[in-house]
């Protein structure tokens, strides 16, 4: 942990200086949204006070400056995730990015996009495969696509210890499979999935792959070209960046063929009263005014992470995660969800407290200055698999330190006694 100089890093995040209920803030909800370093806050403010203008729409000085920083930010984000600049589409979040792909498939299946879009058509007799651990954002859009097209939804199940059960992978992902959509890292279990094996199987049967990278982009080195996925989605606010901005990655030849979903200004070449011709990617998916200040802030965030070094970030969070996992397991009455081997997960731990509802656990922790996530974490099928309706989740980030862990574990040790649950 010391190699990261956590005390210096924490000083870059002004919100972490506040207190809650008279206690030092131990922020352990970075899996939901991460805090922002000063450089991100400053980047947004500087753009708004010096260069704010519409992009790709004017010839005046401010418009030129805004367009230049808009595209430079795309280049920075692409470099950070191992993509080419024209393979990054701005969206308002990862949920929109995943829906953009699913609805693009639906449009192609309805006959839009012509011959180029034929590769995205799905229908009766074909399957769409997800996993039992998916966030709803990478499940519901595929359910909807199946309902619209007559395709059948399948899923890869979970093992008792929180990993994907790939024993029947070849039977589930077969020649009927059009799409395999899966998370890189579970937002509940912290499990790091074997992306290479999943992509390899999809390639064998000609299926397209869609990766939810929300819980990996800010915590692990990410190279989308090396992963060889076809599409991927991630959100800025989980990567130390602003809310209201995310991105879709797609291989360029696929993005150029995928029918757009949002249509209007800034994504066209020619419009007549009878028909419209669309720009190539990424602009064909960026209709309307874009959140330029937030995009600039996201670029500052990825530059901050890159300067720190993602190998360093991953090592730091692995150490924090190991301490969290060991600490929770040592408290009586705790049921940890997910692998008990810390090397198989990121620094996220979800657990169920015997005899105490997760919402009560969260309120108790908050009274001790600890911010944790409670509920089903937008993953109801996962919780149903393990026989519970809700859990408590603590998740780390670059700024999480040993004191956060100690403060949380000290509070957790008091929970069951406070609610009168016998040891």
C-alpha positions in Angstrom: 0.0 0.0 0.0 2.8 2.4 0.8 4.1 2.4 -2.8 1.0 4.4 -3.8 1.6 7.0 -1.1 -2.1 6.9 -0.1 -1.9 9.9 2.1 -0.8 12.1 -0.8 -3.4 10.5 -3.1 -6.2 11.2 -0.6 -5.2 14.8 -0.5 -6.2 15.1 -4.2 -9.8 14.3 -3.3 -11.4 17.2 -1.5 -14.6 15.4 -0.5 -12.7 12.9 1.6 -11.8 15.7 4.0 -15.4 16.0 5.3 -16.9 14.2 8.3 -20.1 12.3 8.7 -21.9 12.4 12.1 -18.8 13.6 13.7 -16.7 10.8 12.3 -14.0 10.7 9.7 -15.5 9.7 6.4 -14.5 6.2 5.3 -15.8 6.1 1.8 -16.3 2.5 0.7 -18.9 2.9 -2.1 -16.6 3.5 -5.0 -18.2 0.6 -6.9 -21.3 2.8 -7.1 -19.6 6.1 -7.9 -16.0 7.2 -7.3 -14.9 10.5 -5.8 -13.3 13.1 -8.0 -9.7 14.5 -7.7 -9.2 18.2 -7.8 -7.8 18.0 -11.4 -11.1 16.7 -12.7 -13.1 19.4 -10.9 -10.7 22.0 -12.2 -10.8 20.7 -15.8 -14.5 21.0 -15.9 -14.5 24.5 -14.4 -11.7 25.7 -16.7 -13.5 24.5 -19.8 -16.8 26.2 -18.7 -15.0 29.5 -17.8 -12.7 29.7 -20.8 -13.8 27.6 -23.8 -17.5 26.7 -23.5 -19.1 26.4 -26.9 -20.9 23.8 -29.1 -18.6 21.3 -30.8 -18.3 20.6 -34.6 -20.8 23.4 -35.3 -18.9 26.7 -35.5 -15.9 28.5 -37.0 -15.4 31.0 -34.2 -12.5 30.7 -31.7 -14.4 29.2 -28.8 -16.1 26.6 -31.1 -12.7 25.6 -32.5 -11.2 25.3 -29.0 -14.1 23.3 -27.7 -14.0 20.9 -30.6 -10.3 20.4 -30.2 -10.5 19.6 -26.5 -13.6 17.4 -27.2 -11.6 15.2 -29.7 -8.4 15.3 -27.7 -10.4 13.9 -24.8 -11.7 11.1 -27.0 -8.1 10.3 -27.9 -7.0 10.3 -24.2 -9.8 7.9 -23.2 -9.2 5.6 -26.2 -5.5 5.4 -25.3 -6.4 4.6 -21.7 -8.6 1.6 -22.6 -6.5 0.3 -25.5 -8.6 1.4 -28.4 -8.3 3.6 -31.5 -9.7 7.1 -31.3 -12.5 6.5 -33.8 -13.7 3.4 -31.8 -14.9 5.5 -28.8 -18.5 6.7 -28.8 -19.6 9.2 -26.1 -22.7 8.2 -24.2 -24.2 9.5 -21.0 -23.3 6.3 -19.1 -22.5 2.6 -19.6 -26.2 1.8 -19.5 -26.9 4.0 -22.5 -23.9 2.4 -24.2 -25.2 -1.1 -23.7 -28.6 -0.1 -24.8 -27.2 1.5 -27.9 -25.7 -1.8 -29.0 -28.8 -3.8 -28.2 -31.2 -1.3 -29.9 -28.8 -1.2 -32.8 -29.2 -5.0 -33.2 -33.0 -4.5 -32.9 -32.9 -1.9 -35.7 -30.9 -4.2 -37.9 -33.3 -7.0 -37.2 -36.1 -4.8 -38.3 -34.4 -4.2 -41.6 -32.7 -0.9 -41.0 -29.1 -0.3 -42.0 -29.2 -2.3 -45.3 -26.8 -5.0 -46.2 -24.0 -3.7 -44.0 -26.2 -4.3 -40.9 -27.2 -7.8 -41.8 -24.5 -9.2 -39.4 -26.4 -7.8 -36.5 -29.8 -9.4 -37.3 -31.2 -11.8 -34.8 -34.4 -13.8 -34.8 -36.1 -17.1 -34.0 -33.8 -20.0 -33.8 -30.9 -17.8 -32.5 -29.7 -17.3 -28.9 -28.4 -14.4 -26.9 -26.2 -15.4 -24.0 -25.6 -13.4 -20.8 -24.5 -14.5 -17.3 -26.2 -15.0 -14.0 -24.0 -12.3 -12.4 -24.9 -9.5 -14.8 -25.8 -6.0 -13.7 -29.3 -5.3 -14.9 -27.8 -2.8 -17.5 -26.3 -5.8 -19.3 -29.3 -8.1 -18.8 -32.5 -6.1 -19.4 -31.5 -4.7 -22.9 -30.8 -8.3 -24.1 -34.1 -9.6 -22.6 -35.8 -6.8 -24.6 -33.9 -7.7 -27.7 -35.0 -11.3 -27.4 -38.6 -10.2 -26.9 -38.5 -8.0 -29.9 -36.9 -10.5 -32.3 -38.0 -13.9 -31.2 -34.4 -14.9 -30.2 -34.0 -17.0 -27.0 -32.1 -15.8 -24.0 -29.7 -18.2 -22.3 -27.2 -17.6 -19.4 -24.1 -19.0 -17.9 -24.8 -20.0 -14.3 -22.9 -19.2 -11.1 -21.0 -21.6 -8.9 -21.6 -21.6 -5.1 -18.3 -19.7 -4.6 -19.2 -16.8 -6.9 -17.5 -17.7 -10.2 -19.0 -18.4 -13.6 -19.7 -22.1 -14.1 -18.2 -22.7 -17.5 -18.5 -26.5 -17.4 -21.3 -26.3 -20.1 -19.9 -23.3 -22.0 -19.7 -25.1 -25.3 -23.3 -26.2 -25.0 -24.7 -22.8 -23.9 -22.6 -20.8 -26.4 -23.2 -22.8 -29.6 -23.7 -22.2 -33.3 -27.1 -20.6 -32.6 -25.5 -17.9 -30.5 -25.5 -14.4 -32.0 -24.4 -12.4 -29.0 -22.4 -13.2 -25.8 -22.7 -10.3 -23.3 -20.8 -10.6 -20.1 -19.2 -8.5 -17.3 -15.5 -8.3 -17.0 -15.8 -8.0 -13.2 -18.9 -8.6 -11.1 -20.2 -5.5 -9.4 -21.4 -7.6 -6.5 -18.9 -10.4 -6.1 -15.8 -8.7 -7.3 -15.1 -11.8 -9.4 -12.7 -11.2 -12.3 -14.0 -13.3 -15.2 -11.9 -15.2 -17.7 -12.6 -12.9 -20.7 -10.1 -14.7 -23.0 -11.9 -18.0 -22.6 -15.3 -16.4 -23.2 -14.2 -14.4 -26.2 -12.4 -17.5 -27.7 -15.6 -19.5 -27.5 -17.7 -16.8 -29.1 -15.2 -16.5 -31.9 -15.4 -20.3 -32.5 -19.2 -20.0 -33.2 -19.2 -16.6 -34.8 -21.0 -14.8 -32.0 -20.3 -11.1 -31.3 -19.1 -10.2 -27.8 -20.3 -7.3 -25.6 -18.2 -6.5 -22.5 -19.4 -4.6 -19.4 -16.1 -3.0 -18.3 -17.6 -0.7 -15.6 -15.9 -2.5 -12.7 -12.6 -3.1 -14.5 -11.8 0.2 -16.2 -10.9 2.1 -13.0 -9.3 -0.8 -11.2 -7.3 -3.0 -13.6 -5.1 -2.3 -16.6 -7.6 -2.5 -19.5 -6.6 -3.2 -23.2 -9.7 -3.7 -25.2 -7.8 -4.7 -28.4 -5.9 -7.3 -26.4 -9.2 -8.7 -25.0 -10.5 -8.9 -28.6 -14.1 -8.0 -27.6 -16.4 -6.5 -30.3 -18.1 -4.0 -28.0 -17.5 -2.7 -24.5 -19.1 -0.1 -22.2 -17.8 1.9 -19.2 -18.9 4.9 -17.1 -16.9 8.0 -16.3 -18.2 8.4 -12.7 -16.8 5.0 -11.7 -13.4 6.1 -13.1 -12.9 9.2 -10.9 -14.6 11.2 -13.6 -17.9 13.2 -13.8 -21.4 11.8 -13.9 -23.4 12.1 -17.1 -20.6 10.7 -19.3 -19.7 7.2 -20.4 -18.4 5.5 -23.5 -19.1 2.7 -25.9 -16.1 0.9 -27.5 -16.7 -0.9 -30.8 -14.5 -2.3 -33.5 -14.5 0.4 -36.2 -15.9 -1.8 -38.9 -18.8 -2.9 -36.6 -19.6 0.6 -35.5 -19.7 1.8 -39.1 -22.3 -0.9 -39.9 -24.4 -0.7 -36.8 -27.7 1.2 -37.3 -27.8 4.3 -35.1 -30.4 4.6 -32.4 -30.6 8.3 -31.5 -31.0 10.4 -34.7 -31.0 14.1 -35.3 -28.4 16.8 -35.6 -24.6 16.3 -35.8 -24.8 12.7 -36.9 -25.7 13.1 -40.6 -24.1 13.8 -43.9 -27.2 14.6 -46.0 -30.8 15.1 -45.1 -33.7 15.4 -47.5 -37.4 15.3 -46.8 -37.4 11.7 -48.0 -34.2 10.2 -46.5 -31.0 10.7 -44.4 -27.4 9.6 -44.8 -25.5 9.1 -41.6 -21.9 9.9 -40.7 -19.4 7.1 -40.0 -18.6 6.2 -36.4 -18.3 7.5 -33.9 -20.3 10.6 -34.9 -23.2 8.6 -36.2 -24.0 7.7 -32.6 -23.6 11.2 -31.1 -26.8 13.0 -32.0 -27.4 16.3 -30.4 -25.4 18.5 -28.0 -22.7 16.5 -26.2 -21.7 16.9 -22.5 -18.4 18.5 -23.4 -17.4 19.7 -19.9 -18.0 16.2 -18.5 -16.0 14.7 -21.4 -13.1 17.0 -20.6 -13.4 16.0 -16.9 -13.2 12.3 -17.9 -10.1 12.9 -19.9 -8.5 14.5 -16.8 -9.6 11.5 -14.7 -8.0 8.9 -17.1 -4.8 11.0 -17.3 -4.7 11.0 -13.5 -5.1 7.2 -13.4 -2.5 6.7 -16.2 0.0 9.0 -14.4 -0.4 6.9 -11.3 -0.1 3.7 -13.3 -2.8 1.1 -13.5 -0.5 -1.7 -12.3 0.1 0.4 -9.2 -3.6 1.0 -8.8 -4.4 -2.6 -9.2 -1.8 -3.7 -6.7 -2.9 -1.2 -4.1 -6.6 -2.2 -4.4 -5.7 -5.9 -4.3 -4.0 -5.3 -0.9 -7.0 -3.3 0.3 -9.4 -6.0 -1.0 -7.4 -8.8 0.7 -7.7 -6.9 4.0 -11.4 -6.3 3.6 -12.0 -9.9 2.7 -10.0 -11.3 5.6 -11.5 -8.8 8.0 -15.2 -9.5 7.1 -14.6 -13.2 7.3 -13.1 -12.8 10.8 -16.3 -11.2 12.2 -18.8 -13.8 13.5 -22.1 -14.1 11.6 -20.9 -12.8 8.2 -21.5 -14.7 5.0 -19.2 -13.5 2.2 -20.5 -13.6 -1.4 -18.0 -14.5 -4.0 -14.6 -16.2 -4.1 -12.7 -16.5 -0.9 -9.5 -16.3 -2.8 -8.7 -12.6 -2.9 -6.6 -13.1 -6.1 -9.8 -13.9 -8.0 -11.5 -10.6 -7.3 -11.0 -6.8 -7.2 -11.2 -4.9 -3.9 -14.9 -5.3 -3.5 -16.6 -7.4 -0.9 -20.3 -8.1 -0.5 -21.7 -9.9 2.5 -24.9 -10.9 4.4 -25.1 -10.3 8.1 -26.9 -13.0 9.9 -30.1 -11.7 11.5 -29.7 -8.1 10.3 -31.2 -6.6 7.1 -28.7 -5.0 4.8 -30.4 -1.6 5.0 -30.0 -1.7 8.8 -26.4 -2.6 8.4 -25.9 0.3 6.1 -27.5 2.8 8.4 -25.4 1.5 11.3 -22.2 1.8 9.3 -23.2 5.3 8.2 -23.6 6.4 11.9 -19.9 5.4 12.3 -18.9 7.4 9.2 -18.6 4.5 6.9 -20.3 4.8 3.4 -21.2 1.4 2.1 -23.7 0.2 -0.5 -26.8 -1.9 0.5 -29.5 -3.5 -1.6 -29.5 -5.8 -4.6 -26.9 -3.7 -6.4 -28.9 -3.9 -9.7 -28.3 -7.7 -9.7 -31.4 -9.4 -8.5 -30.9 -12.7 -10.3 -27.5 -13.0 -8.6 -28.9 -12.4 -5.1 -31.7 -14.8 -5.9 -29.1 -17.5 -6.8 -27.7 -17.1 -3.3 -31.0 -17.1 -1.5 -31.0 -13.5 -0.3 -32.8 -10.3 -1.4 -30.0 -7.8 -0.4 -26.4 -7.6 0.7 -24.0 -5.0 2.0 -21.1 -4.1 -0.3 -17.8 -2.3 0.5 -15.7 -1.3 -2.5 -12.3 0.3 -2.8 -10.6 2.8 -5.1 -7.2 4.4 -5.5 -7.8 6.6 -2.4 -8.9 3.8 0.0 -6.4 3.3 2.8 -5.8 1.1 5.8 -7.7 3.5 8.2 -10.8 3.1 6.0 -10.6 -0.6 6.4 -10.0 -0.5 10.2 -12.8 2.0 10.7 -15.2 -0.2 8.7 -14.2 -3.5 10.4 -14.5 -1.9 13.9 -18.0 -0.8 13.1 -19.0 -4.1 11.5 -18.0 -6.0 14.6 -20.6 -4.1 16.6 -23.6 -4.5 14.2 -25.1 -7.8 15.4 -24.9 -6.8 19.1 -26.4 -3.5 18.4 -29.5 -5.1 16.8 -29.7 -7.7 19.6 -28.6 -10.7 17.5 -27.1 -13.4 19.7 -23.5 -14.3 18.9 
